[in-house]
């Protein structure tokens, strides 16, 4: 057997040094827990099992040691602790921070856009996600260039992991978190199913969604592939987290759309009409012809001359009363002045006047209102030809002449 140290031994030596401030017995216990996992990873890598390969998978030994501290509930290393291969100058956190918060921002945006698209059942709600594509690409580029270990070593990430570990140690929240963790394998299948169903639902609403379906299919396949590999390669978080956020937003939006549909269906069944009644808006019933409301009625005589002062009644003699509007002189606006059944009404025009008083001028901003009592159109009344009625000569009347009386002779 060669005495050359393996990659795992070198990696664990650096981890041991990073944990040097802990009691020796606890360090040995921690290393015994992680040594089998590192041996499996070394066997998986095969000939490429070098320290660099382990760092690419797990992060630097120092960041890995920080994770072990957090998971075990140990305090962070003291500021003066010795770090192997540490540089005199602390590395900049700008790039790792951009990579991390870029991922968070894109995940939140995808969740919101998926929620909006699902509530409206409209693929146009996803168009805004294109604006965040550059942010995601920059975040992914910085991740691939600098590796995942600087991101995992960020103070906010370490704090988040510590908070989750403390939550697991508590009885109530720990049970909930452990239960959710046990659902991880099924979650990625759920993501794929939801993404495909979401695309098909949008296609039923609009044919243009067919262009979106291939992307959703690819995302579903990526979720099934990347999800189980997250434990070994944290870089896949940049695939799994946005997809999970999109699915969660879509599920919540679909639930909201279902609730809205059920509530509207109940309101439709209890309401006689889809549209709100005119009386709700104007205070009294309005005339309608087909699907349009009528605001004025013009009457003409047989010669095509407009009639004024016409009063309308229904078949029971009730006046057909409509709201009447007029111009309020002091404010120059259209105002409600009463209700009656007298037609036609003056047409109300609103506009502005310029400094010279010209109506609809463009140099002034004073509102104006005027009433036009004229008839805005002429009517050609069709002439109805009444066929003459046939006259018959009455038959002469005859009166019965009584027979002559005869006088008997003697």
C-alpha positions in Angstrom: 0.0 0.0 0.0 1.3 3.4 -0.9 2.0 5.9 1.9 0.9 8.8 -0.4 -2.0 10.5 1.4 -5.3 10.3 -0.4 -7.6 13.2 -1.3 -9.9 12.3 1.6 -7.1 12.3 4.1 -5.8 15.7 2.9 -9.3 17.1 2.9 -10.0 15.8 6.4 -6.7 17.1 7.7 -7.7 20.6 6.7 -11.2 20.1 8.3 -9.5 18.9 11.5 -7.4 22.1 11.6 -10.5 24.3 11.0 -12.1 22.6 14.0 -9.0 22.7 16.2 -10.7 25.0 18.8 -13.2 22.2 19.7 -12.4 19.4 22.2 -10.4 16.6 20.6 -13.0 13.9 21.4 -15.7 15.9 19.6 -13.5 16.5 16.6 -12.9 12.8 16.3 -16.7 12.2 16.6 -17.4 14.7 13.9 -14.8 13.3 11.5 -16.0 9.7 12.1 -19.5 10.8 11.0 -18.3 12.4 7.7 -15.5 10.0 6.8 -17.8 7.4 5.2 -19.5 10.0 3.0 -16.2 11.3 1.8 -15.0 7.8 1.1 -18.1 7.2 -1.0 -17.5 10.4 -2.9 -13.9 9.5 -3.5 -14.9 6.1 -4.9 -17.5 7.8 -7.1 -14.9 10.2 -8.5 -12.5 7.3 -9.2 -9.2 8.4 -10.8 -10.2 12.1 -10.7 -10.5 11.9 -6.9 -8.3 14.9 -6.0 -8.6 17.5 -3.4 -9.7 20.0 -6.0 -12.6 17.6 -7.1 -13.7 17.3 -3.5 -13.6 21.1 -3.1 -15.7 21.5 -6.2 -18.3 19.1 -4.8 -18.3 20.0 -1.1 -16.6 23.4 -0.9 -13.4 24.3 0.8 -12.5 22.3 4.0 -12.9 25.5 5.9 -16.5 26.1 4.7 -17.3 22.4 5.1 -16.1 22.7 8.7 -18.3 25.7 9.2 -21.3 23.7 8.0 -20.4 20.9 10.4 -20.2 23.4 13.3 -23.6 24.8 12.4 -25.2 21.3 12.0 -23.7 20.2 15.3 -24.8 23.3 17.2 -21.1 24.3 17.9 -20.2 28.0 18.1 -18.4 29.5 15.1 -14.6 29.5 15.0 -12.8 32.3 17.0 -11.6 35.2 15.0 -8.0 34.3 15.7 -8.3 30.6 14.7 -5.6 29.3 12.3 -6.9 28.5 8.9 -4.9 26.3 6.5 -4.0 27.9 3.2 -5.8 31.1 4.3 -4.6 34.2 2.6 -3.5 37.3 4.4 -6.3 39.3 2.9 -9.9 38.1 3.2 -11.5 37.3 -0.1 -14.1 39.7 -1.4 -17.7 38.6 -0.7 -19.2 40.7 -3.5 -19.3 38.1 -6.2 -20.6 35.3 -4.0 -23.2 37.6 -2.6 -24.3 38.6 -6.1 -24.6 35.0 -7.0 -26.7 34.2 -3.9 -29.0 37.1 -4.0 -29.4 36.9 -7.7 -30.7 33.4 -7.2 -33.1 34.6 -4.4 -34.4 37.5 -6.5 -35.1 35.3 -9.5 -36.8 32.7 -7.4 -39.1 35.3 -5.8 -39.9 36.9 -9.2 -40.7 33.5 -10.8 -43.0 32.7 -8.0 -44.9 36.0 -8.4 -45.2 35.8 -12.2 -46.3 32.2 -12.0 -49.0 33.2 -9.4 -50.2 36.0 -11.7 -50.3 33.8 -14.8 -52.2 31.0 -12.9 -54.8 33.4 -11.3 -55.6 34.9 -14.7 -55.0 31.7 -16.7 -53.0 33.9 -19.1 -49.4 33.2 -20.3 -48.9 36.9 -20.7 -48.4 37.1 -17.0 -45.0 35.4 -17.5 -43.6 37.9 -19.9 -42.2 40.0 -17.0 -39.9 37.1 -16.1 -37.8 37.8 -19.1 -36.6 41.0 -17.4 -34.9 38.8 -14.7 -33.1 36.5 -17.2 -30.0 38.7 -17.2 -29.9 38.6 -13.4 -30.1 34.9 -13.4 -27.4 34.5 -16.0 -25.0 36.8 -14.1 -25.7 34.8 -10.9 -25.1 31.5 -12.7 -21.9 32.8 -14.3 -20.4 33.9 -11.0 -21.3 30.6 -9.4 -19.6 28.6 -12.1 -16.6 30.8 -12.1 -16.0 31.1 -8.3 -17.6 27.8 -7.2 -20.3 27.1 -4.6 -18.1 27.1 -1.5 -17.8 31.0 -1.3 -21.5 31.2 -1.5 -22.0 28.6 1.3 -19.6 30.5 3.4 -21.5 33.7 3.3 -22.6 34.9 6.7 -26.3 35.1 5.7 -26.1 31.5 4.3 -24.4 30.2 7.5 -27.1 32.0 9.6 -29.8 30.5 7.5 -28.4 27.0 7.9 -28.0 27.5 11.6 -31.6 28.6 11.9 -32.8 25.5 10.1 -30.7 23.3 12.3 -32.1 24.9 15.4 -35.6 24.4 14.1 -34.9 20.8 13.6 -33.7 20.5 17.2 -37.0 21.8 18.5 -39.7 19.2 18.9 -42.7 20.7 17.1 -40.9 22.5 14.2 -38.4 19.7 14.0 -41.1 17.2 13.2 -42.5 19.5 10.5 -39.1 20.1 8.9 -38.2 16.4 9.0 -41.6 15.5 7.4 -41.0 18.0 4.6 -37.5 16.7 4.1 -39.0 13.2 3.7 -41.2 14.5 0.9 -38.2 15.6 -1.2 -38.2 12.6 -3.6 -41.9 13.0 -4.4 -41.6 16.8 -4.7 -39.6 16.7 -7.9 -42.2 14.5 -9.5 -44.9 16.9 -8.3 -42.9 19.8 -9.9 -42.7 18.0 -13.3 -46.5 17.2 -13.2 -47.5 20.7 -12.2 -45.3 22.3 -14.9 -46.8 20.1 -17.7 -50.3 20.6 -16.4 -49.7 24.3 -16.2 -48.6 24.4 -19.8 -51.6 22.4 -21.1 -54.0 24.6 -19.1 -52.5 27.8 -20.7 -52.8 26.1 -24.2 -56.5 25.6 -23.6 -56.8 29.3 -22.9 -54.7 30.6 -25.8 -52.9 28.9 -28.6 -49.8 31.1 -28.2 -49.0 29.1 -25.1 -47.8 26.3 -27.3 -44.5 28.2 -27.5 -44.2 28.0 -23.7 -44.8 24.3 -23.4 -41.4 23.1 -24.5 -39.7 25.2 -21.8 -42.0 23.8 -19.2 -41.2 20.3 -20.3 -37.5 21.0 -20.1 -37.9 22.5 -16.6 -39.9 19.5 -15.5 -37.2 17.1 -16.7 -34.5 19.3 -15.1 -36.3 19.1 -11.7 -36.5 15.3 -11.8 -32.8 15.1 -12.7 -31.4 17.7 -10.4 -33.5 17.2 -7.3 -32.0 13.9 -6.2 -28.4 15.1 -6.8 -28.6 18.3 -4.7 -27.0 16.6 -1.7 -23.9 15.8 -3.7 -23.7 18.9 -5.8 -24.9 22.2 -4.3 -24.5 24.0 -7.6 -27.7 22.4 -8.7 -29.6 24.7 -6.3 -29.5 27.2 -9.2 -31.7 24.8 -11.1 -33.9 23.4 -8.3 -34.7 26.6 -6.4 -36.1 28.6 -9.3 -38.2 25.6 -10.5 -39.6 25.0 -7.1 -40.4 28.7 -6.6 -42.2 28.7 -10.0 -44.2 25.6 -9.1 -45.2 26.9 -5.6 -46.4 30.2 -7.1 -48.3 28.4 -9.8 -50.0 26.1 -7.2 -51.1 29.1 -5.1 -52.3 31.0 -8.1 -54.3 28.0 -9.4 -55.9 27.6 -5.9 -56.8 31.3 -6.0 -58.3 31.0 -9.5 -60.4 28.0 -8.4 -61.7 29.9 -5.4 -62.6 32.9 -7.6 -64.3 30.6 -10.2 -66.4 28.9 -7.5 -67.4 32.2 -5.9 -68.4 33.7 -9.3 -70.3 30.6 -10.3 -72.4 30.9 -7.1 -73.0 34.6 -7.7 -74.1 33.9 -11.3 -76.6 31.3 -10.0 -78.1 33.8 -7.6 -78.1 36.7 -9.9 -80.6 37.0 -12.8 -78.2 38.8 -15.1 -74.4 38.8 -15.7 -74.3 42.6 -15.9 -75.1 44.8 -12.9 -78.5 46.4 -13.2 -78.7 49.9 -14.5 -80.6 51.0 -11.4 -77.4 50.4 -9.4 -75.6 52.9 -11.4 -78.2 55.6 -12.2 -80.8 55.2 -9.5 -83.6 54.1 -11.8 -84.3 51.6 -14.6 -83.0 52.4 -18.1 -84.2 51.7 -21.6 -82.4 49.0 -23.5 -82.4 47.8 -27.1 -80.7 44.5 -27.5 -77.5 44.6 -25.4 -77.3 48.4 -25.5 -78.7 51.0 -23.2 -80.7 53.9 -24.7 -80.2 57.4 -23.3 -82.5 59.2 -25.7 -85.5 58.6 -27.9 -86.4 60.6 -31.0 -89.9 60.4 -32.6 -90.9 61.5 -36.1 -94.3 61.9 -37.8 -95.3 60.4 -41.0 -93.7 63.2 -43.0 -90.3 62.7 -41.3 -90.6 65.8 -39.1 -89.2 65.4 -35.5 -91.6 65.6 -32.7 -91.0 67.3 -29.4 -92.6 66.9 -26.0 -93.2 63.2 -26.5 -94.1 61.2 -23.3 -93.5 57.5 -23.1 -95.6 55.0 -21.2 -95.6 51.2 -21.0 -98.6 48.9 -21.7 -99.9 49.4 -18.2 -99.9 53.1 -18.4 -96.8 53.6 -16.2 -94.4 56.4 -17.3 -91.0 55.1 -18.6 -88.9 57.4 -16.4 -85.2 57.9 -17.1 -82.6 60.0 -15.5 -82.3 63.5 -17.1 -79.0 65.3 -17.2 -78.2 69.0 -17.8 -75.3 71.5 -17.7 -74.5 73.0 -14.3 -73.7 76.6 -15.2 -71.4 77.5 -12.3 -69.1 74.5 -12.6 -69.5 73.9 -16.4 -70.0 70.1 -15.8 -72.7 67.6 -16.6 -75.0 67.1 -13.6 -78.1 65.0 -12.8 -81.2 67.3 -12.8 -84.1 65.0 -12.3 -86.1 62.1 -13.8 -89.0 62.2 -16.2 -90.5 60.4 -19.3 -90.3 63.4 -21.6 -88.4 62.9 -24.9 -86.3 63.8 -26.7 -83.6 65.1 -24.3 -81.0 67.7 -25.2 -77.6 66.1 -26.0 -75.0 67.0 -23.4 -71.5 67.8 -24.8 -68.5 68.4 -22.5 -65.2 70.0 -23.5 -63.0 72.9 -22.8 -62.9 76.5 -23.9 -59.9 78.7 -24.7 -59.3 82.2 -23.6 -61.5 83.6 -26.3 -64.4 81.3 -25.3 -64.1 79.0 -28.3 -65.5 75.6 -27.5 -63.0 72.7 -27.5 -60.1 75.1 -27.7 -56.6 73.7 -27.0 -55.1 76.7 -25.3 -57.2 76.8 -22.2 -58.1 74.4 -19.5 -61.5 75.6 -18.4 -64.2 72.9 -18.6 -67.4 73.7 -20.5 -70.7 72.0 -21.0 -73.4 72.8 -23.6 -76.8 71.4 -24.4 -77.8 70.6 -28.0 -81.6 70.3 -28.3 -81.4 69.6 -32.0 -82.0 66.2 -33.7 -78.6 64.8 -34.7 -80.0 62.9 -37.7 -82.8 63.0 -40.2 -85.2 60.1 -40.7 -86.7 58.9 -44.0 -90.1 57.6 -43.1 -91.2 54.9 -45.5 -94.4 55.6 -47.2 -96.9 52.9 -46.7 -99.4 52.5 -49.5 -102.8 51.4 -48.3 -104.6 49.5 -51.0 -108.1 50.9 -51.7 -110.9 48.9 -50.3 -113.4 47.5 -52.9 -116.8 49.3 -52.8 -119.9 47.4 -53.7 -123.2 48.9 -54.8 -125.7 48.1 -52.3 -128.6 46.0 -53.7 -131.9 47.9 -53.9 -134.1 47.3 -51.1 -137.6 46.2 -51.8 -140.5 46.6 -49.5 -143.2 44.1 -49.5 -146.5 45.4 -50.8 -149.5 44.0 -49.0 -152.0 42.4 -51.2 -155.0 44.5 -52.0 -157.8 44.0 -49.8 -160.9 42.9 -51.4 -164.3 43.9 -50.3 -166.8 41.1 -50.7 -169.7 42.0 -52.9 -173.2 41.5 -52.0 
